[in-house]
Amino acid sequence: MIPLCSAADPDVRRPSFTAPSGAVDCHAHVFGPEGRYPYHHNRTYTPPDASLEQYLALHEALGIERGVLVQPSVYGLDNSATRDALSELRRRGLDYRGVAVVDRDVSDVELDRLHREGFRGVRLNLLFKGGIDWQDLEQLAHRLAEREWHLQFLLDVSQCEALESRLARLPVPVVVDHMGHMPCEKGIDHPGFAALCRLLAQGLAWVKLSGAYRITDHAVTPFEDVVPFAKRLLDANPERCVWGSDWPHPHIPVPMPSDGDLFEELAHWAPSAELRRRVLVDNPERLYFR
């Protein structure tokens, strides 16, 4: 049985801080309707519909002005739902970007088309079904470098012993999802997390301060055990950290939280307005909107 995910909570409570002008949500998805955009048969979960209108309502409530839609694993290599959402956003004059999933044999024509449509990276999924494998990666990376794209990784850094050497030799910027998917229970001094911090410190990787509920031992916000991990990443290199909502929070191990409470977590990780501006505006500007 493929599990059915819960829907996002439509009740968005206002956080204690005001998002700076130009704030970017660097990680979210749109799903459905399933009749128009069928899910891949070899998937890990089944999400409920999560429409573009609901996504934009979330951003209005939080004061977010721009965003990045990431191709989810349930669609496999079919980027139609994400690319159609980006097309509609462009039609409305809104500034959003995308991250696609492709295979190693994707044509230059298709990559150029995706670029025109607003895509700026390719996601490699090492946790859930979907995406390309490590062995196909370096060949594709050289083609992405020609377009000034990046590679985005969904992986658990605690289970990737060769992380540092593999990522450091890639010819494109590297973006790591969800704080490296590092389980808090394994401790902040875990070698895999230390390797991620070194990559950040050397400017060889970016990290998304997102998906706190994917690494915490807590069931509800505030996820206090995540705070030292987020702060360690920011200390490693505040110029390489961005934030993402991970809306609509598919396939999470905790009860569905409020997006306002999740955004409030950023205030615990980055207590100063100056640091939050870097994470929400300046850093994503350089990564996605060049």
Rosetta silent file (secondary structure, phi, psi, omega in degrees, C-alpha in Angstrom):
SEQUENCE: MIPLCSAADPDVRRPSFTAPSGAVDCHAHVFGPEGRYPYHHNRTYTPPDASLEQYLALHEALGIERGVLVQPSVYGLDNSATRDALSELRRRGLDYRGVAVVDRDVSDVELDRLHREGFRGVRLNLLFKGGIDWQDLEQLAHRLAEREWHLQFLLDVSQCEALESRLARLPVPVVVDHMGHMPCEKGIDHPGFAALCRLLAQGLAWVKLSGAYRITDHAVTPFEDVVPFAKRLLDANPERCVWGSDWPHPHIPVPMPSDGDLFEELAHWAPSAELRRRVLVDNPERLYFR
SCORE:     score description
SCORE:     0.000 S_00000001
   1 L     0.000  131.682  175.607    0.000    0.000    0.000 S_00000001
   2 L   -89.058  119.741 -174.757    1.264    3.461   -0.924 S_00000001
   3 L   -65.903  143.407  175.665    0.486    5.773    2.034 S_00000001
   4 E   -93.074  128.935 -177.871   -1.766    8.788    1.519 S_00000001
   5 L   -81.736  156.990  172.654   -0.359   12.017    2.966 S_00000001
   6 L   -75.318  155.005  175.819   -2.230   14.549    5.046 S_00000001
   7 L   -81.803  155.115  176.944   -3.127   17.915    3.517 S_00000001
   8 L   -63.815  148.249  178.075   -1.390   21.108    4.603 S_00000001
   9 L   -73.265  118.957 -178.953   -3.064   23.082    7.410 S_00000001
  10 L   -74.252  -11.531 -179.628   -4.868   26.058    5.804 S_00000001
  11 L   -85.726   98.528 -176.782   -4.758   27.988    9.111 S_00000001
  12 L   -99.832  107.213  179.262   -1.527   29.993    8.775 S_00000001
  13 L   -79.987  140.111 -178.199   -0.681   31.819   11.993 S_00000001
  14 L   -68.141  132.729  176.125    1.350   35.001   11.643 S_00000001
  15 L   -73.870  171.000 -176.623    4.961   34.695   12.831 S_00000001
  16 L   -76.593  -14.298 -178.387    6.460   37.166   15.290 S_00000001
  17 L  -117.979  160.222  178.036    8.664   38.780   12.622 S_00000001
  18 L   -98.622  129.484  178.634    7.940   40.415    9.281 S_00000001
  19 L   -63.727  137.966  178.909    9.498   38.841    6.214 S_00000001
  20 L   -68.137  155.988  177.888   11.877   41.238    4.448 S_00000001
  21 L   -58.509  133.501  179.594   10.957   42.625    1.045 S_00000001
  22 L    86.544   10.916 -177.092   11.824   40.167   -1.707 S_00000001
  23 L   -58.920  143.776 -175.975   11.762   37.093    0.568 S_00000001
  24 E  -121.684  131.981  169.418   12.072   33.745   -1.237 S_00000001
  25 E   -93.886  108.514 -169.595   10.644   30.346   -0.320 S_00000001
  26 E   -90.279    6.822  179.805   13.311   28.066   -1.808 S_00000001
  27 E  -158.609  108.933  175.148   11.542   24.715   -1.508 S_00000001
  28 E  -157.146  169.907 -178.612    7.914   23.831   -2.186 S_00000001
  29 L  -135.851  156.759  165.688    5.812   21.598   -4.435 S_00000001
  30 L  -120.110  145.485 -178.206    2.489   21.648   -6.245 S_00000001
  31 E  -132.470  137.595  170.752    0.440   18.469   -6.689 S_00000001
  32 L    79.760 -177.098   -0.480   -2.485   17.577   -8.885 S_00000001
  33 L   -67.759  145.296 -172.270   -5.116   17.409   -9.940 S_00000001
  34 L   -61.411  -30.179  179.102   -4.235   13.734  -10.286 S_00000001
  35 L   -65.180  -28.582  179.748   -6.478   13.299  -13.317 S_00000001
  36 L   -93.248  -35.397 -178.057   -4.367   15.830  -15.231 S_00000001
  37 L  -124.935   83.922 -175.642   -0.970   15.038  -13.701 S_00000001
  38 L   -67.592  146.448 -179.242   -0.896   11.316  -12.853 S_00000001
  39 L   -82.326  152.039  179.222    1.549   10.095  -10.243 S_00000001
  40 L   -65.712  138.727 -176.633    4.357    7.699  -11.015 S_00000001
  41 L   -67.437  -29.325 -177.187    3.417    4.100  -10.201 S_00000001
  42 L   -98.434   66.580 -174.959    6.751    3.492   -8.461 S_00000001
  43 L  -118.896  166.113 -177.496    6.337    6.133   -5.752 S_00000001
  44 L   -93.390  -26.710 -176.458    6.769    6.257   -1.991 S_00000001
  45 L  -149.911  165.225  174.370    3.655    8.266   -1.087 S_00000001
  46 E  -121.896  116.858 -179.498    0.465    9.726   -2.554 S_00000001
  47 L   -88.432  154.404  167.252   -0.184   13.411   -1.818 S_00000001
  48 L   -75.011  165.705  176.838   -3.552   15.147   -1.821 S_00000001
  49 L   -57.279  137.739  175.230   -3.993   17.963   -4.323 S_00000001
  50 E  -137.548   99.373 -167.169   -1.972   21.057   -3.414 S_00000001
  51 L   -84.058  163.763  175.507   -2.812   23.784   -5.892 S_00000001
  52 H   -61.703  -37.304  179.354   -0.925   26.835   -7.068 S_00000001
  53 H   -63.760  -40.332  177.256   -3.659   29.028   -5.592 S_00000001
  54 H   -65.447  -38.776  178.998   -3.160   27.458   -2.157 S_00000001
  55 H   -62.861  -45.677 -179.776    0.591   27.930   -2.476 S_00000001
  56 H   -68.705  -32.250  175.571    0.226   31.615   -3.329 S_00000001
  57 H   -64.274  -38.574  175.573   -2.220   32.079   -0.450 S_00000001
  58 H   -60.571  -47.029 -179.055    0.434   30.717    1.881 S_00000001
  59 H   -63.850  -37.869  177.278    2.986   33.195    0.552 S_00000001
  60 H   -62.896  -41.267 -179.022    0.567   36.077    0.933 S_00000001
  61 H   -66.522  -34.422 -176.612   -0.061   35.110    4.553 S_00000001
  62 H   -92.667  -10.779 -177.100    3.677   34.873    5.338 S_00000001
  63 L    81.462   25.523  178.337    4.787   37.888    3.309 S_00000001
  64 L   -89.380  134.033 -175.317    6.781   35.808    0.828 S_00000001
  65 L  -106.795  -20.818 -177.414    7.182   37.396   -2.615 S_00000001
  66 E  -140.365  167.543 -178.416    9.106   34.785   -4.618 S_00000001
  67 E  -162.201  172.989  178.193    9.659   31.060   -4.598 S_00000001
  68 E  -130.147  118.862  177.122   11.228   27.914   -6.024 S_00000001
  69 E   -93.319  127.273 -175.973    9.072   24.959   -7.031 S_00000001
  70 E  -107.496  129.792  177.333   10.879   21.631   -6.766 S_00000001
  71 L   -60.651  120.085 -179.944    9.884   18.616   -8.830 S_00000001
  72 L   -82.951  158.128 -175.051    8.614   15.999   -6.331 S_00000001
  73 H   -64.110  -26.280 -174.762    9.521   12.327   -6.554 S_00000001
  74 H   -66.679  -16.110  178.272    5.909   11.205   -7.152 S_00000001
  75 H   -97.556   -0.470 -179.869    6.054   12.590  -10.712 S_00000001
  76 L    56.768 -127.758 -177.830    9.264   10.822  -11.663 S_00000001
  77 L   -92.973    1.495 -179.173   10.719   12.426  -14.798 S_00000001
  78 L   -88.959  101.753 -177.049    7.470   14.128  -15.829 S_00000001
  79 L   -86.590   13.549 -170.510    7.975   17.797  -14.934 S_00000001
  80 H   -59.522  -45.552 -176.751    4.604   18.861  -16.380 S_00000001
  81 H   -62.457  -41.991 -179.580    2.904   19.892  -13.129 S_00000001
  82 H   -70.733  -43.416 -177.298    5.861   22.034  -12.065 S_00000001
  83 H   -68.748  -35.573  177.508    6.467   23.568  -15.480 S_00000001
  84 H   -67.623  -37.524  176.381    2.769   24.421  -15.938 S_00000001
  85 H   -63.942  -42.168  177.548    2.735   26.090  -12.514 S_00000001
  86 H   -63.740  -37.933  178.082    5.800   28.137  -13.465 S_00000001
  87 H   -61.734  -43.494  179.296    4.129   29.120  -16.728 S_00000001
  88 H   -66.541  -38.698  177.923    1.074   30.375  -14.865 S_00000001
  89 H   -63.350  -41.423  176.823    3.246   32.288  -12.396 S_00000001
  90 H   -63.703  -40.420  179.781    5.069   33.987  -15.288 S_00000001
  91 H   -59.303  -32.550  179.501    1.729   34.843  -16.883 S_00000001
  92 L   -85.870    0.062  179.727    0.804   36.657  -13.671 S_00000001
  93 L    78.376   22.086 -178.914    4.095   38.550  -13.656 S_00000001
  94 L   -98.679  147.649 -171.837    5.434   36.701  -10.581 S_00000001
  95 L  -102.594   95.424 -178.812    9.099   35.815  -10.186 S_00000001
  96 E  -129.738  156.469  178.600    9.480   32.114   -9.425 S_00000001
  97 E  -125.869  171.207 -179.398   12.018   29.443  -10.371 S_00000001
  98 E  -135.586  158.134  172.240   12.000   25.660  -10.671 S_00000001
  99 E  -125.210  122.723 -172.814   14.156   22.614  -10.026 S_00000001
 100 E   -97.850  169.169  166.785   13.561   19.713  -12.419 S_00000001
 101 L  -119.568  127.349 -179.106   14.177   15.980  -12.405 S_00000001
 102 L  -135.234  170.522  174.076   15.751   14.591  -15.582 S_00000001
 103 L  -103.128  175.191 -174.370   17.609   11.469  -16.678 S_00000001
 104 L   -66.202  -21.960 -176.737   21.190   11.195  -17.849 S_00000001
 105 L   -98.101   13.369  179.206   20.125   11.196  -21.506 S_00000001
 106 L   -55.952  138.615 -176.016   18.092   14.406  -21.378 S_00000001
 107 L   -79.314  157.625  174.276   18.655   16.345  -24.589 S_00000001
 108 H   -62.432  -34.458  178.333   20.236   19.774  -24.813 S_00000001
 109 H   -60.418  -43.284 -179.621   17.021   20.929  -26.475 S_00000001
 110 H   -69.149  -41.102  177.455   15.029   19.886  -23.399 S_00000001
 111 H   -62.036  -40.561  178.843   17.484   21.485  -20.965 S_00000001
 112 H   -66.672  -37.458  176.372   17.333   24.742  -22.922 S_00000001
 113 H   -63.460  -45.589  178.497   13.546   24.587  -22.925 S_00000001
 114 H   -60.854  -37.254  178.204   13.498   24.050  -19.165 S_00000001
 115 H   -62.686  -46.146  178.776   15.830   27.024  -18.740 S_00000001
 116 H   -61.115  -30.905 -178.216   13.495   29.285  -20.720 S_00000001
 117 L   -83.052   -2.553  174.408   10.627   28.072  -18.539 S_00000001
 118 L   108.223    3.336  177.806   12.418   29.148  -15.368 S_00000001
 119 E   -77.938  142.279 -178.476   14.213   26.001  -14.193 S_00000001
 120 E  -134.071   10.659  179.507   17.650   26.543  -12.692 S_00000001
 121 E  -166.875  169.592  177.159   18.646   23.165  -11.268 S_00000001
 122 E  -125.026  135.866 -178.449   18.238   19.392  -11.264 S_00000001
 123 E   -97.493  132.901  173.868   17.294   17.374   -8.212 S_00000001
 124 E  -110.134  117.974 -173.561   18.989   14.105   -7.316 S_00000001
 125 E  -104.580  109.039  179.702   16.837   12.058   -4.949 S_00000001
 126 L  -104.742    4.402  178.879   18.744    9.495   -2.898 S_00000001
 127 L  -106.137  -46.638 -177.280   16.035    8.950   -0.264 S_00000001
 128 L  -112.203  169.268 -177.706   12.817    8.338   -2.175 S_00000001
 129 L   -71.778  136.364  179.269   12.083    6.745   -5.515 S_00000001
 130 L   124.959  143.892  177.145   12.653    8.945   -8.529 S_00000001
 131 L   100.197 -177.486 -176.780   15.569   10.731  -10.165 S_00000001
 132 L   -99.192  168.163 -176.242   18.978    9.686  -11.441 S_00000001
 133 L   -99.463  165.955 -179.578   21.749    7.724   -9.742 S_00000001
 134 H   -53.988  -43.088 -172.698   25.225    8.758   -8.612 S_00000001
 135 H   -64.689  -20.649  179.561   26.949    6.990  -11.494 S_00000001
 136 H   -93.055   -0.697 -164.490   25.108    9.164  -14.032 S_00000001
 137 H   -75.393  -49.991 -171.405   25.781   12.353  -12.165 S_00000001
 138 H   -64.295  -37.453  177.690   29.133   13.738  -13.235 S_00000001
 139 H   -60.857  -44.864  178.790   28.374   13.504  -16.942 S_00000001
 140 H   -67.269  -38.028 -175.928   25.166   15.477  -16.471 S_00000001
 141 H   -58.298  -37.628 -179.926   26.846   17.990  -14.132 S_00000001
 142 H   -66.256  -33.222  177.359   29.181   19.208  -16.862 S_00000001
 143 H   -72.953  -35.623  177.708   26.198   19.930  -19.113 S_00000001
 144 H   -68.721  -33.854 -179.432   24.425   21.800  -16.324 S_00000001
 145 H   -60.731  -33.872  179.049   27.539   23.884  -15.689 S_00000001
 146 L   -63.385  -24.795 -177.980   27.265   25.273  -19.216 S_00000001
 147 L  -103.587    4.588 -178.286   23.859   26.696  -18.278 S_00000001
 148 L    59.171   39.238  174.967   24.928   27.921  -14.805 S_00000001
 149 L   -92.068  176.022  175.627   22.507   25.514  -13.154 S_00000001
 150 E  -127.179  167.102  172.428   22.987   23.684   -9.860 S_00000001
 151 E  -108.608  130.991 -179.403   22.477   20.157   -8.552 S_00000001
 152 E  -111.561  131.140 -175.116   20.148   19.696   -5.604 S_00000001
 153 E  -114.975  128.722  167.871   20.520   16.630   -3.381 S_00000001
 154 E  -104.211  105.178 -176.627   17.958   14.932   -1.183 S_00000001
 155 L  -152.924  163.817  174.821   20.101   12.660    0.987 S_00000001
 156 L  -101.327  108.575 -174.773   20.857   11.715    4.571 S_00000001
 157 H   -64.055  -20.896  179.332   24.370   12.982    5.271 S_00000001
 158 H   -74.810  -10.740 -178.797   24.727   10.510    8.144 S_00000001
 159 H  -117.748   15.432 -176.943   24.544    7.657    5.616 S_00000001
 160 L  -125.149   87.907 -173.894   26.778    9.074    2.890 S_00000001
 161 L   -65.502  -32.023 -176.480   30.401    8.380    3.769 S_00000001
 162 L   -95.020   16.738 -174.635   31.793    9.728    0.495 S_00000001
 163 H   -52.032  -52.203 -171.467   29.724   12.918    0.605 S_00000001
 164 H   -62.797  -47.872 -177.312   32.592   15.367    0.887 S_00000001
 165 H   -69.588  -37.028 -179.051   34.775   13.964   -1.883 S_00000001
 166 H   -67.837  -47.784 -176.534   31.873   13.370   -4.251 S_00000001
 167 H   -71.999  -35.850 -175.604   30.277   16.791   -3.945 S_00000001
 168 H   -65.068  -25.871 -176.442   33.533   18.740   -3.874 S_00000001
 169 L   -92.288    0.043  179.745   34.570   17.513   -7.329 S_00000001
 170 L   -75.684  143.977 -175.786   31.353   18.477   -9.104 S_00000001
 171 L   -87.676   13.150 -178.976   31.652   21.422  -11.557 S_00000001
 172 L  -129.583  159.793  171.639   28.333   23.005  -10.494 S_00000001
 173 L   -58.783  144.778 -179.105   26.950   24.550   -7.304 S_00000001
 174 E  -116.206  129.793  179.518   25.594   21.889   -4.944 S_00000001
 175 E  -119.589  127.174 -177.911   22.451   22.435   -2.851 S_00000001
 176 E  -107.271  124.182 -178.653   21.595   20.028   -0.012 S_00000001
 177 L   -69.720  152.224  160.847   17.933   19.692    1.016 S_00000001
 178 H    48.653   47.029  176.163   16.487   19.791    4.527 S_00000001
 179 H    55.970   32.245  179.439   19.668   20.428    6.550 S_00000001
 180 H    76.433    9.876 -178.789   21.176   17.262    5.133 S_00000001
 181 H    51.128   35.606 -173.621   18.261   15.192    6.457 S_00000001
 182 L   -82.404  110.629  179.859   20.493   14.704    9.507 S_00000001
 183 L   -60.543  123.313 -178.344   18.627   12.862   12.318 S_00000001
 184 H   -57.876  -31.726 -176.808   19.036   14.948   15.470 S_00000001
 185 H   -63.242  -20.192 -179.319   19.249   11.790   17.568 S_00000001
 186 H   -82.926   -8.581  173.236   22.628   10.976   15.978 S_00000001
 187 L    92.968  147.178 -174.517   24.185   14.100   17.467 S_00000001
 188 L   -71.019  -17.736 -179.499   25.586   17.328   16.131 S_00000001
 189 L   -95.273   13.527  178.569   29.141   15.972   16.022 S_00000001
 190 L   -59.325  138.541 -178.117   28.290   13.152   13.620 S_00000001
 191 H   -56.829  -35.497  179.509   30.986   12.868   10.898 S_00000001
 192 H   -66.087  -40.486  178.384   28.432   13.209    8.091 S_00000001
 193 H   -70.702  -37.809  176.490   27.076   16.466    9.475 S_00000001
 194 H   -60.968  -38.387  178.280   30.613   17.726   10.094 S_00000001
 195 H   -64.365  -42.047  177.028   31.409   17.009    6.441 S_00000001
 196 H   -60.579  -43.240  179.522   28.392   19.052    5.331 S_00000001
 197 H   -63.670  -37.382  177.329   29.518   21.951    7.515 S_00000001
 198 H   -65.643  -41.617  176.882   33.008   21.806    6.018 S_00000001
 199 H   -59.546  -41.579  176.650   31.571   21.915    2.505 S_00000001
 200 H   -62.248  -49.673 -175.981   29.586   24.996    3.509 S_00000001
 201 H   -58.477  -34.065 -179.876   32.582   26.664    5.134 S_00000001
 202 L   -85.766    0.101 -178.539   34.628   26.165    1.967 S_00000001
 203 L    72.614   21.643 -177.390   31.846   27.565   -0.230 S_00000001
 204 L   -97.294   -2.981  179.416   31.457   24.189   -1.965 S_00000001
 205 L  -154.132  158.257  169.846   27.799   23.652   -1.036 S_00000001
 206 E  -114.259  159.695  176.800   24.572   25.396   -0.134 S_00000001
 207 E  -137.988  144.145  176.259   22.023   24.067    2.353 S_00000001
 208 E   -94.460  121.573  173.116   18.290   24.538    2.751 S_00000001
 209 E   -80.644   82.325 -173.389   17.137   25.378    6.265 S_00000001
 210 L  -150.295  169.259  173.092   13.947   23.417    5.731 S_00000001
 211 L    62.239   36.703 -179.046   12.184   20.220    6.712 S_00000001
 212 H   -56.612  -34.258 -179.051   12.874   20.492   10.458 S_00000001
 213 H   -70.106   -9.940  178.642   10.123   17.934   11.092 S_00000001
 214 H   -86.591  -13.115 -177.069   12.087   15.417    9.022 S_00000001
 215 L  -121.564  -12.464 -175.587   15.050   15.368   11.436 S_00000001
 216 L   -76.788  160.508  169.279   13.541   16.146   14.864 S_00000001
 217 L   -97.001   -3.040 -177.584   12.646   13.754   17.663 S_00000001
 218 L   -91.442  157.285 -179.489    9.736   16.021   18.643 S_00000001
 219 L   -95.131  -24.916 -176.697    6.163   15.661   17.449 S_00000001
 220 L  -137.301  160.347  175.560    5.157   19.340   17.476 S_00000001
 221 L   -70.472  152.376   -0.090    6.757   22.756   17.171 S_00000001
 222 L   -77.854  142.983  178.981    8.960   24.221   18.468 S_00000001
 223 L   -88.827   79.770 -171.505   11.507   21.654   17.319 S_00000001
 224 H   -65.556  -28.550 -179.384   14.085   22.618   19.900 S_00000001
 225 H   -72.201  -15.027  178.641   16.473   19.780   19.073 S_00000001
 226 H   -81.882  -25.252 -173.139   16.856   21.182   15.542 S_00000001
 227 H   -53.355  -50.612 -178.748   18.056   24.613   16.730 S_00000001
 228 H   -62.722  -30.226  178.284   21.736   23.671   17.323 S_00000001
 229 H   -69.643  -46.227  178.604   21.913   21.985   13.909 S_00000001
 230 H   -62.776  -42.653  179.443   20.495   24.999   12.085 S_00000001
 231 H   -64.893  -37.559  178.624   22.767   27.352   14.029 S_00000001
 232 H   -63.760  -39.871  177.500   25.824   25.212   13.262 S_00000001
 233 H   -65.046  -43.140  178.074   25.032   25.407    9.545 S_00000001
 234 H   -65.145  -39.298  177.661   24.600   29.172    9.736 S_00000001
 235 H   -64.875  -35.047 -179.105   27.835   29.513   11.675 S_00000001
 236 H   -62.866  -42.158  177.234   29.632   27.418    9.040 S_00000001
 237 L  -170.958   96.723 -179.249   28.688   29.871    6.292 S_00000001
 238 H   -67.314  -11.879  178.653   25.722   32.271    6.530 S_00000001
 239 H   -85.441   -2.960 -177.196   26.228   33.125    2.838 S_00000001
 240 H  -122.592   19.581  179.124   25.305   29.578    1.767 S_00000001
 241 E  -113.790  133.389  174.086   22.050   29.024    3.688 S_00000001
 242 E  -128.245  165.956 -177.651   18.554   29.503    2.257 S_00000001
 243 E  -114.529  146.718  174.522   15.105   28.794    3.677 S_00000001
 244 L  -141.606  144.166 -179.611   12.265   26.677    2.302 S_00000001
 245 L   -75.185  -28.224 -171.950    8.740   25.964    3.530 S_00000001
 246 L    61.057   22.071  177.690    8.655   22.402    2.128 S_00000001
 247 E   -62.935  143.490   -0.173    4.943   23.085    1.531 S_00000001
 248 L   -92.043   31.011  171.962    2.634   21.130    1.454 S_00000001
 249 L    63.501   56.418 -177.665    4.832   18.935    3.699 S_00000001
 250 L   -74.503  141.279  168.534    4.446   15.568    1.952 S_00000001
 251 L    58.960   51.896 -179.115    5.264   12.300    3.673 S_00000001
 252 L  -102.763  154.711 -173.550    6.286   13.727    7.050 S_00000001
 253 L   -91.804   11.443 -177.725    6.662   11.698   10.278 S_00000001
 254 L  -129.872  165.110  173.540    4.785   14.141   12.564 S_00000001
 255 L   -59.243  149.179 -175.314    1.246   15.580   12.766 S_00000001
 256 L   -60.513  120.389  179.637    0.686   18.330   10.214 S_00000001
 257 L   -87.626  169.226  173.076    2.069   21.618   11.623 S_00000001
 258 L   -82.046  137.428  178.711    0.973   25.183   10.905 S_00000001
 259 H   -64.296  -29.802  175.707    3.089   26.958    8.302 S_00000001
 260 H   -64.282  -41.070  177.718    3.164   30.029   10.501 S_00000001
 261 H   -67.088  -35.915  178.250    4.730   28.010   13.298 S_00000001
 262 H   -67.365  -39.919  177.692    7.244   26.537   10.866 S_00000001
 263 H   -66.610  -33.580  178.184    8.237   29.995    9.644 S_00000001
 264 H   -62.446  -28.878  177.999    8.573   31.064   13.271 S_00000001
 265 H   -56.572  -33.851 -179.563   11.287   28.413   13.664 S_00000001
 266 H   -59.956  -31.907  178.817   13.523   30.599   11.497 S_00000001
 267 H   -66.314  -27.996  176.698   13.475   33.255   14.213 S_00000001
 268 H   -77.917  -33.027 -179.594   15.059   30.734   16.610 S_00000001
 269 H   -80.434  -39.488 -176.745   17.729   29.752   14.103 S_00000001
 270 L  -127.664   82.479 -171.014   18.462   33.258   12.810 S_00000001
 271 L   -69.615  -20.578 -178.289   17.456   35.709   15.576 S_00000001
 272 L   -93.813  146.374  177.937   18.671   38.901   13.875 S_00000001
 273 H   -62.855  -34.127  179.487   16.781   40.639   11.088 S_00000001
 274 H   -64.423  -43.009  179.473   20.059   41.047    9.190 S_00000001
 275 H   -68.346  -39.950  177.705   20.741   37.309    9.206 S_00000001
 276 H   -63.560  -34.646  177.580   17.162   36.486    8.190 S_00000001
 277 H   -64.896  -39.696  176.404   17.513   38.901    5.261 S_00000001
 278 H   -58.824  -48.882 -175.043   20.586   37.022    4.081 S_00000001
 279 H   -67.668  -38.482 -172.746   18.773   33.687    4.292 S_00000001
 280 H   -91.715  -24.849 -173.043   15.493   34.891    2.788 S_00000001
 281 H  -125.040  -61.988 -169.870   16.634   37.433    0.203 S_00000001
 282 H   -64.924  -47.928 -177.689   20.332   37.890   -0.504 S_00000001
 283 H   -66.270  -49.602  177.990   21.432   34.257   -0.697 S_00000001
 284 H   -64.386  -26.935  175.935   18.540   32.965   -2.847 S_00000001
 285 H   -59.249  -43.738 -178.877   18.966   35.981   -5.107 S_00000001
 286 H   -72.487  -34.009 -174.747   22.474   34.782   -5.955 S_00000001
 287 H   -80.415  -40.656 -170.099   21.523   31.120   -6.261 S_00000001
 288 H  -112.829  -24.858 -166.177   18.281   31.278   -8.267 S_00000001
 289 L  -116.418   24.194  176.839   17.706   34.718   -9.769 S_00000001
 290 L   -69.063    0.000    0.000   20.937   35.597  -11.553 S_00000001
